[in-house]
């Protein structure tokens, strides 16, 4: 029986893992007529393609090139910003952008954020107060990583609702809601507004430097090379978008997994020191990145299927992370699990630049949540999941929690 993979089927969005298992076993190099693309689900295949120079991350410029002049006119800012994101570039452009951004956005600067992450975590929990029912995403998992990134870039906290809205509008184009009406226009308008905000902030840092990452990016120079104004704007938009969308879903998905495995939740409560390993297992079990996309450059054969030049390939990170060929009992949450590294943040040259920040935030946030409430449960069993190939997360997570 052939596999009918429909990624926006509500049952697949809610729980894609049984289907992923079938695909790994029966059709590991699956051609999807719906996506008009290949779908890879095995750990070793996904890892190998992440390292393969015969596939390209530069997937937006070829897409934009297919648009008519009339269509392109309506998304000029979207094209201008997104094509400068390092995640959509190949070497040597990717190498240069990542090297420059990595000079200021690195493990040292991220670890220095610990006091701020702890303070924001405490503040958000205090805002929830004694209420026993609340939306965990809207009131905690969403604001926390957004505020951390905003502080790094020197964006006032008052801009949070605006930037969250703009980020959600951009997400319509980048990875979700494939059939959302007017998604290109909405994403273009959001990109224009966000780019305008960062251009103003960049100008202000040039006039009056401050102690923040944005000032460092503006003044960054290496051997006479520096980020152009457009690259600065694009990097800021990328840091804000990727730096909070993924971490929001990681924290929420992580708590959901702990609710579904109460024994592991209790283990973490009793043994706080397992936080680093626990976070890695939560990232493996149900990570915030559903897929990464590549474009075939050189024809190749995989599992008897021919992948041709120009065809898209979806690397299903969450499917790879549940591959029984890589992990024993992969559908079980085991906070003491060891073994091969998960692929949630990618692998190789394109591994997510901000993954140490995501780890830091969840290592602080999730233990704080477990300390704050002894009893946590979903306010309703049915959860609405994002219609997205790229992001894996819920639209809301209503909880009942008591101390």
N, C-alpha and C positions, 0 to 999 in steps of 0.2 A: 504494500500500500504506500503510494507516494506521500511525501510530507507536504502539507499545505501550510506554509508559514505566512501568517498574517500578523505582522508586528503590532498593528493597532487594534486587534481583537481585545476587548476588555478582559477576557479571561487570561490572555497571554500577557497583557500589561500587569495584571495582578500577580500572576505566578508563571513566569516563562520557563521555569527550570525543568518541569517534566518534558516539555517540547524540546528544550535544548538537549536533554539526555537522548531523546530519539534521534535528533539531528547528528549528535556526536557518533552514535552507534551506527546509524543507517545511511547518513548522507553528510559526511563531515565537510565536504565542499559543495554546498547547496546553492543551486541557482534559483534565485527568487524572481519570478515574473512580476511580482508586485513592486519590488524595489528596483528591478532591472539591474541586479547586482549579485555578486557572490557573497555567501554568508559562511564564515568559518567559525567553528565552535570548539575545536580541540585545543588544549593548552599548548602543545608543541607547535601546532600550525600557527596559532596566533603569535606566539613568541618569535618564531622564525620570521614571519612576515614583518614584525616590528623591526627586525634587524636587516631586512632584505633591501638592498639598494635598487632592486629591480621593480620596486613599487614606490609610489610617490605620495607624499602628504600634501602636495600642492593640488588640492582638489577644487578650490574655489575659482581660480583664474580660468581653468578650462570651462567650468560651468558658466561663468560670467561671459566668456567669449561666445557662447551659443545664443545669448540673448540678442534680440533685435535692438536696433538703436533706440527705438521708442521705449522698450522695456528697460534698457540700461539707464536711460535718462532719469527714470524714477527712483533709482537706487544708487545714485552716484556716491553718496557718503558711505553707504553700507559697503560698497565695493572698495572704496578708498581705505576704509579702516580695516576690514576683515582680511584683505589680501596682504596686509602688513603684519598680521598676527603670526608669530613665529611657528605656531602649531600648524599653520597652513603653508609653510615654506619648506623647501629642501635645502641641503647644503649647496653652495656656501652661504646663501642668505640666512638660512636657519641658524647655522653655526655662529655667524656674526651677531645676529640679534640676541641669541641666547647667551653668548659670551658677555655682551655688554650689559644686558639685564641682570645676569648672574653676578656682576660685580657688586650690585647693591642688594639684590634679592637673593640672599644666600642663607646657609644654615646659621651662620653667626648672627646675622640681622634678625632672623626668624626667632632664634632662641632668646634674643633680647626682648621679644614681645611677651614673654611669659607673664610678667606682672600685669600687663594691660589685659591680656586674655583672662586672667584670673579675676581682675577687677570688673570687667564687663560681664563675666559669667555671674558673679555675685550680684551685680546690679540688676541683671535681667531676672534672676530668680527672686530678688526682692520685689521687683515690679509685679510679679505674679502673686506674691504675697500668700495669703491664706486661702485663696480661691482653690477649690478642689476640682473644678472643671475648666479646661482651657485648651486652646489649640497649640500644641507643642511646637509646630513649625512656625506659625505666625508670631508667637510670643517669645520663642527661645532659639530654636535651631536656625531660623531664618535671619533674625537680627544679629546674632553673635558674629558669624564670620563676615557679614557685610560691614559691621561696625569696626571690626579689626582691620580690614582692608582700608576702610575709609580713614581710620586713624593713621595708617601707614602713609597714605597719600595726602593727608592733611585736609580731607573733606569734612565739613562740619556735620555733626550728628543730625542736625535738623534736615539734612538732605536725604536721610534714609528712605522715607516713603517714596520720594521722587525717584531715587536711583533704583530701588527695588522694582518699581513699576517699569522703568526703562529697561532694566535687565530682563524682566519677564517678556517684554515686547521683543527684545532682540532674540530671546530664546525661541520665539516662534519660527525664526528663519534658521537658526543655527542647528536646531535638533529636534523640534517638537511640533506637534499639531500640524501635520502635513496637509490637512484639508481645511485649515483655519482660513476663513475669508480675509482677503486683504492683508495677509501676513507680511508680504514684501513691503507694502506701504507703511504698515505699522512699525516694522523693524527699521525701515529707513528713517522714519520720523524720530524714533527712539535713539538711533545712532547719531543723528544730527544734533539732538539735544545733549546727549552725553559728551560728544566730541566738543561742542561749544563750551560746556562746563569745564572740561579739562584744558581747553585752550586758554580760558580765563585764569585757571589756577596756575598753569605753566607760566603765563605772563606775570602773574603776581609773585611767583617764586624767583623769577629773574630780577624783579624789582626789589623784592624783600625776601631773601632766603630764610628758610626755617629749618628746624631740626626734624625733617621727615624724609621719607623715601623719595618723594617727588622732587624735592630740592636736590637730592643726590643724583637722581636720573637726569635732571636738567643740566647739572654741572659735570656729569660723567664724561670723561675723555680718556681714551686709551690709544696711545701712539698716533694722536691726531684724529682718530676716529671717534665720532659721537653720534648719538641718535638724532635724526632730523626731527623737525617739529611734528610731521605726520607720524613718524615712528614713535615719538613720545606719546602722542595722543593714543595711537593704536595700542601701545604697551599698557598704558593706564586703563584703557577700556578692557583689555584682556585680563589684567590683574584683578580688576573689580568684578568682572563677569565670572571668570573661571574660579577666582579665589573665594567667591561666596556661594555660587550655585552648587558646586560639587560638595563643598563641606556641609552645607545645609542638609543635603540629601544623605550624606554619610552619617551625620549625627542622628537624623531621624530614622533612617534605615537600621542603624546600629541599635537604637533603643528598641525598635520594633522586634529585632532579632532576640534581644535580651528578654522581652516580654514573652516571646514564643518558646524560649528555652529558660524557664525559671531557675533550673538547677545551675546553669552557667551564670545567670544574674546573681544568684546567691553566692556563688564562688567568688565573683568579683567584689561583692560587698564585704566578704570575709577576708579577702586577700587583695587589698588595694594595690599592692606592688606588681600585680600582673598587668597593669594598665597598658604598657607598650605592646605586649604580646596579644592582649585582648583586642586592642584597636586593629592590629594587623589581621586578626581572624575575622573581625566584623567587616573589614574592608574586603576580605576574600569572600565571605559568605553572601553578602548582598551589597556590593559596592555601588557608588553613585554614578559610575560611568558604564552605560550600557554597551556602547560600541565606539570604536574609532574607525575612520574610513581611509582607505588608500586607493590609489589609481594604478592599475597595472601598466608598467612601462615596457617590459620585455615579456613576450609570450612564455608561459610556463605551464607545466602539468602538475596537478595536485589531486591525489586520490582518483586518478584516471580521468579527471576533467581538465579541459584546456582553458586556461585563463588568458584572454587575449588583450593586446594593447588597448588602453583606453577604458577598459571595463573597471567598474568600481568593486571594491572588496570591503565588506563590513567585518571587522574583527570584533567578535562578541566577547568582550572582556569578562562579563559575569558568567557566560557559558564556559569559558576556559577555566575560570576559577572554581567551577564545580566538576571539573573533569576527573573521573575516577582513575584515569591513567596517571594523574599527577598527585591526587590526594586520596587517602583512604577515607571511606565514609564521607564524601564531600558534602552531602546534604545535612550533615550534623554540625551544629555549632560547637566548637571545642576551643575554648579560650587558651588552652595550653598547647595548641597545635604548633608543630614545627614542620620544617620541610622546605620545599621550593617556594620562592617568593611569589605572591599573587601578582596578577597583571593589571590590577585596577587602574594604576596610574600610567600604564603603558610599560614599555621596556626599551632599553637602548637610548639612542640620541634624543628621541622624542619623549622620554619619560617626563611627566609633569614637573615643571620648574617649582611649583608651589607645594609639592607633596609633603615636605617637612612641616609646613604650616598647618595643613589639614590634620596631620598626625598630632601636632602639638595641641591644637584646639580640641580635638576629640579626647585626647588623654586628660585634658583639664575638665571639659564640659560634662562628659558622661559620668565620671565619678562624682562630680558635684551634684548631678541630678539624682544619682542613687543615694547620696548622703541626705539630700533634701527631703526625699519622699521614700518611706519604707514600703508603701503599697502603690503600685502604678498599674493601671489597666486601660485598655482602649475604651473610649466612651461609646464606640460602635464598632462592630466587626468589619463592616464593609468600608473599604478605603478607596478613594479615587486616586488612581495613579496617572502620572503625566503621560500623555501620548507622545512618546519620544523614543527615538533610536539611540540618541547620544546620552541623554540624562536618564537615570533610573531613580525615581523618587515619587513621593506622594504630594498631592496638592494641599492636603491638610492632614493633621494627625490629632484629632480630639482625644484628650485624656481625662481620666479621673484619677487624681493622685492625692494621697493623704500621708501625713508625716508619721 
